[in-house]
Amino acid sequence: MLFTNKKICTSNIEVKRNVIHINDVTCTKFLGVFIDKKLTRKDHISNLCNKLSKSMAII
């Protein structure tokens, strides 16, 4: 993911650090919160629902 305040097409941007290529991802976990490219909470909420359903099955 690339965060910027400018409207640019980020689909073809390659990011490299020294000679290491950094892959583009659609969703990442940061400080316990899942963040996707459009900054929606869908992935985070679905992950919470999965965790809750697993814990409820144990009870």
C-alpha positions in Angstrom: 0.0 0.0 0.0 1.1 3.5 -0.8 -0.3 6.4 1.2 -0.1 9.9 -0.4 -2.1 13.1 -0.4 -2.0 13.3 -4.2 -4.3 11.5 -6.6 -2.0 9.2 -8.6 -2.4 5.8 -10.1 -0.6 3.5 -7.8 -1.1 0.2 -9.7 2.2 0.2 -11.5 4.5 1.7 -8.9 7.6 -0.3 -7.9 9.1 0.3 -4.5 12.7 -0.7 -3.9 14.9 -0.3 -0.8 18.6 -0.7 -1.9 18.2 -3.8 -4.1 15.2 -5.4 -2.3 11.9 -5.2 -4.1 9.0 -4.4 -1.7 5.8 -6.1 -2.7 2.4 -4.3 -2.9 -0.3 -5.7 -0.7 -4.0 -5.1 -0.6 -4.4 -5.4 3.2 -2.0 -5.2 6.1 -2.1 -5.4 9.9 -0.9 -2.3 11.7 -1.1 -2.1 15.5 -3.7 -4.8 15.6 -5.9 -3.2 13.0 -6.3 -4.5 9.5 -6.0 -1.7 6.9 -6.8 -2.1 3.2 -6.1 0.1 0.2 -9.4 2.0 0.5 -9.2 2.4 4.3 -12.4 0.5 4.9 -12.9 -1.6 7.9 -14.3 -4.7 6.1 -11.2 -6.9 6.6 -10.9 -5.9 10.2 -14.5 -6.6 11.0 -14.5 -9.9 9.2 -11.4 -10.9 11.2 -13.0 -9.9 14.5 -16.2 -11.9 13.6 -14.1 -15.0 12.8 -12.3 -14.7 16.2 -15.5 -14.2 18.0 -17.2 -17.2 16.3 -14.2 -19.4 17.2 -14.3 -18.3 20.9 -18.1 -18.7 21.1 -17.7 -22.3 19.8 -15.3 -23.1 22.6 -17.8 -21.8 25.2 
